[in-house]
Amino acid sequence: MTSENPNILKSNYNVEEIRRDFPIFEQQIYGKPLTFLDSGASAQKPRQVIDRLSDYYSNEYANIHRGVYYLSQVGTQKYEEVRGQLKTFINAADDKEIIFVRGATEAINLVAQTWGRQNLGQGDEVILSRMEHHSNIVPWQMIREEKEFVIQVAPIDDRGNFLFEEYEKLLSERTKLVAITHISNSLGTITPIKQIIRAAHKVGALVLVDGCQAVPHTRVDVRDLGADFYVFSGHKMYGPTGVGVLYGRKELLEAMPPYQGGGDMIRSVTFEKTVYNDLPHKFEAGTPHIAGGIGLGAAIDYMEDVGFEAIEDHEEKLLAYAKERLAEVKGFHLVGQADHMAGILSFTMENAHPHDIGTILDQEGIAIRAGHHCAQPVMDFFDVPAMARASLGLYNTYEDIDRLVAGLEKVNRIFG
């Protein structure tokens, strides 16, 4: 598949070579080439990650941290090397600030159930944004029932821009935490996260950042941002499912109680008393997703090899091309047109429900998402029951966008 778009020809980014790294693109769907536009939900996996998982299970597998034999020692070393790799990847200050979790959802729940239960109470306030994924809303509501604090909601405008001045008005000495997305999964809005964090710190509040949509697309430096907590999931960054990361500043993590009890998070156990382990193991009870962690390391290697500047440049050009082409489709309405966006395009069409759009596109081999995208407050804000969403990855091409446009034109022919 060779694009004739001049933008891609001027770039050193070889998207066709990249696509050959992803075995899934070798197949056809209903006799059509696979056009995968759902990376915002979960990205496809390069052969380098798949092969690393296979190699681990074939040649290195054993439980880690507790075995004295060779395979256990090798597995422990490989797993802990990824922790160090993640420290460098997001520029954390210490390996102990990297906590392995099942994904961003577990990471947010961990902070809510430990730091939140320990530090939030009646009269306190937590600020969320209108754009939050359900996983950054529901955990705070769950402990609000017990702790009786107040949840404030920072607004957006009708283009999906985060209203920073309105957010500043919500900040006060009562604000204990701001929990906010870096890039909206439903609108693609890039929030002014560094400004948001700086403003929160001025009133003494901490900030938890949901970085799920940011980490696959742009270089993240948690110390430069000033984040207190930063969470992301491996499966959105071309790694395995079931593994993710909670970054937390060391002094905060040390003061937080354990999240779960079990093996590896203890120093000693008697029926009278348990002494908990040091960071990071205090928060990593039980046998971890060892292969997932090791596969995540391979995914980071892959993205670093491609290069974040190259990924960002490619996806920005692709997003601009998509906006231009999709504007030609009759009845197409892009929901969310923020001044600063990443590769997410949520939309409606005048005569077709998003689920019908998704079904028709599927018959053309085009995979998009349709529904509320775990962001029902966004649907309420824009007064729509659901949206269709095309989200971009480093392997997408201009031809993918052309196929999407052709598919939407078919939707119009069917629904009029």
N, C-alpha and C positions, 0 to 999 in steps of 0.2 A: 504494500500500500504506500504509494508515493504521493505526497501532497504537492499541489502546484502553488500553494499559497506562498507568496514571496517572503513573508515573515519567517517561515521555517527554513527557507533556503538560505537566508542570511545568517542563521544561527549555527553555532558549532554543536548544538544539541542534537544528537543523532537518535531521534525517537524510534526509528525503525530498529536500530540495534538494541535499544532498551526493551522494546516489545519482545524481541527474541529471547530475552531473559525470563519471560513469563510464559510457562507452558500452557496456561489456560487459553491463550490467544491462538493456539494451534487448532482449536476446535471450531466448529460452526454450530450455531443455534438455529434450528428449523431451516437448515441449509443456507444460512446467512452468516457472514463474519460476525464474531462477537464484538459488540460495541458496549464496553462496560463503563457506565457513567454513574456508579454508585460507590465510589471510593470513600465518600464521606461517612457511609455506614460501615464499610469494611473494605480495605484495599486488597488487591490481589497479591500473590506471593511470588517473588522471583525464584528462579531455580537455585540461586545461591543460598537462600533460606531453606528451601525444601531439602536440598542436599545436606545442609548442615544438620537438620533434624534427623534425617535418615542416618547420617554418619554417627551422630550421638547415640541413637537407639541401637545401631548395629555394632558399634565398637567401643563405646565409652559408658554405657548405662550402668548406673548403680545409685542407690540413695546417697545423699551428701551430708556433710557436716559431722556425722557420727561414726563413720566407718574408718577403721585403721588400715584396711586393705587397699591395694593399688587402685582399682577402679573407682572406689569411693573417693579416694584422694584426688584422682584426676577429675572426676565430676565436680567435686568441691572447688578445685582450682579454676575450672572453666566457668562455672557459675559465678564465682566471686570476681573473676576477671571482668565479667559483663557489668557487675556493679561499679567497678572502677571505670569502665568504658562509659557508663551512663553518667557518672560524676563529671567526666570530661565533656561529654556530649551536651549537657545543659549548664556546664560550668558551676557545679555545686562546689562547696568549699571542702567537703569531706565525704568519703565513701559512706560513712554512717548516716548521711542525710538521704540516702537512696534506699527506699523501702519497696521491696517487691510485693505486688498485690495482684489480684485477678484482673484488674482493669481500673479505669478511672472511677467507675461507680463504687467499687469497694474502697478506693482511696478516699473519696468524699465521705462515705459512711464511716470510715475509720476516724477521720478528723471530727466528724459530728459527734460520734459516740464517745470519743475520748476527750479531745480538747473542748468540744462544745459542752458536753455534760459537766466537765470540770470548771468551765469558765463563764458560762452563760446563765443568766438568771432573770428574775422579774425586773422589768424596767430597762433591761439591755435591748439593743437593736442589732439586727443582722440585715445588711443590704444585699439584695440580689438584683439582677437586671431583668427586664421584660423578656430578654432573649434566651434565658437559661434553659438548658436541657433539663428534663424531669429529674435526672440524677443529681442535679445541683439545686433542686427545689425540695423534693420529697424528704430527703434526710434531715433537712433543717426543720421542716414542718413536724416530722416525727418527734424530735426532741423538744420542739416548742410546746407540744402538749404537756410535757413534764416540767419544763423550765419556765414557761410562761413569758418568754421574751417576745419582742415585736419584730416581724419581718417587714422591711421597707422594700419598695420596688423602684429601681432607677428606670426612668422612661426612655423610650426611643421615639423618633419622629416617623412620619408616614413613608419615609424612604428607607427606614431601618438604621439610621444613624443613632449612635449612642449620644444622649444629651448630657454632655459633661457638666455644664453649669447647673442643670437640674439635679444631677447626682451630687454635686458639691453642697447644694442646699439641704440634702438629706443627712449629711455628715454632722455629727455632734459628739459631745463627750459620752453620750449613751451608746454610740456605735462601737461595737466590740469586734465585728468581723464584716468584711466585704467578701462575698463569694461570687465570682464573676467569670464569664467566659472570655477567652482571649480572641477567639474567632467563633462567631455564631454558626452552629450546625444547620440552622434553618434558613438563615439569610445571607451567610457569608460575610457579615459585617466584621471588620477588624476593629476591635475596641482600642481606644488610646490607653493601653494597659499600664504603661509606665506612669502616665499622668494620674490614672485612677489609683494606683498603688501609692504614689507620693502624697496625694490628697488624703487618703485614708490614714497614712502614717502620721500626718500632721495632727490628727485628733486622737492618736493613740490606738487606732484599730489595726488589726491584722488583716491580711488579704490572702485568700485562697483563689488560685486561678485554675480554671478548667482549660487545659491546653490541648485537648484531644484533636481539634481541627488545626491547631497551629503547628504542632511539632512535625507533621508530615510535609509542611509547605515552606517553612521558614526557620532560620536559625534562632534558637531560643537560648538566652543567657539569663538564668534565674537571678544571679547576683546583680547583673546590670539592671534588670527589671525591679529588683528589690522585693520579689515575691517571698512571702512567708511560707506558703504551701503552693506547690504546683503539681498538677496531676495529668497523666495521659495514659493511653492504652496502646499496647503493642500492635493490635490487629489493624489499626488505622494507619500505621506507619510501615506497612509491608511485612510485618512480623506475625507471629502466631497469635491465635486467640487465647484467651485465658491468662494473659500476663499483662501487667501494667506497672506503673511507677507512681509512688507518692514521694515527692521531694518535700522535705520540711527542714527548716533551720534547726540545727542540732540542739540548741538550747530549748527550743519548743518541744521537740520530740522527746528529749530526756525528761521533761517535766510531765509528759502525758502518760496516763496509765495504759497498760496493755489493752489491746482490742479483743483478742481471743486467747484462750488458754490451751495449752497442749505441749507437744514436744518442740524442742528447739528454742522456745521463748523462755526457758527456765534455766536457772543455775542449779537449784536443788529443790526437791519436793519431799515434804513429809506430810502426814495427816494434820499436823499442827500448823505448818507454815510453808509457803512457797517463796523462794527468792527468784526474782525475775532476772532474765539475761540482760546484757547491755545492748545498745543499739548496734546494728539495725535489727538484730534477731528478736528483740523484745516484741516486735510487731509482726513476726513471721512464724506463726504457730503451725506446726505440722509439716509434712512433706510438701515442699513447694512444687510449682510447675517447672521442674528443672529444665526439661527440653524447651519449654517456652522461653525461659530466661536466656538460654544459650542461643535459641533462634532469634530472639530479639537483638542479641549482639550482632548476629549476621545481617539483620535488617539495617542496623545502624551503619555497619560497614558498607552495605550496598548504597545507602543514601549518601554517605560521605564520598564514595567513589564517583557517583554521578555528580555530586556537588550541589550544595544548597543554593548558591547563586544561580546556577544553571537551571535547577528545578523551578525556582521562583520566577525567573525570567520566562521560561517556557510556559508556565501556567498563567502568568499575567497576559502574555500574548494570546494564548488560547482563550482566556476569559473574554478579552476584548473582541476577538473574532466571533465568539459565541454570541455575545450581546448584539453585535452588528447583524449577524445572520438571523438570529431568532426574532429580531424586531421586524423582519420581513414577513413573518408568519401571521396570517389573519387570525384575529381573536386572541393572540398571545399576550399575556400580561406578566411581566417579571415582578415578583413580589419581593421587595427589598432591593433598593438601588443605592446603597450607601456610598459615600464618597470614597471610602477605602474598603475594598472587598477582596476576599480570597476566592478560590475556584468552586463556588457553590451557586447554583442558579435554581431558585425555587420559583414556580410559576403556576398560573392557572390559564385555562382557555375558556372562551365564552360558552361553547356549546358541548363541552365534554367534562365529565367528572375526572379528577386525577386518577382514580383507580381504572377507569376506562382508558385513559391515556396510557397508563403503564401497561395494561394488557395488550393494547394494539401495538405499542412499541416493542413489547416482548416478542410478538410474532415476526418482527423485523430483525430480531437478534439484538435489540437495544435494551440494556438493563438500566432502569432508573428507579428511584424510590417514589412511592405515592402514599400519602397519609398525613399524619400530624407531626411526624419526625420527632416524637418525644418532646414536643415543644408546643403543647396546646395553648399556653398563654399567648404565644405569637399568633396562632390561628385566630384566637379571640380578638386580638388587637386589630388584625387586618380583616376581621369579619368574614373568614372563610372556614368551611368545615375541614378542608384538607388542601394540600398542595402537591404538585408533582415536583420532583427535585432531581436535577442532573448535577453530579459533583465530579470534579476533575481529579485525575492523578497524574503522576509523572509519565505514564505510558500513553496518555490520550493524544489524539492527533486532530488536525483540522478536518480530516475525512470523517472522524467520529462525529464532529459537530455537523458536518454536511448530512450525514446519515440521520442524525437527530432531527434536523430541519425537515428532511424528506419524510421521516416518520410522522412528524406533527402535521405535515400537509396531508398525509393519508388520514389522520384523525379528522381533519377538517372535511375531507371528502366523504367520510363515513357519517359524521354527525351534522354536516351542513354548515 
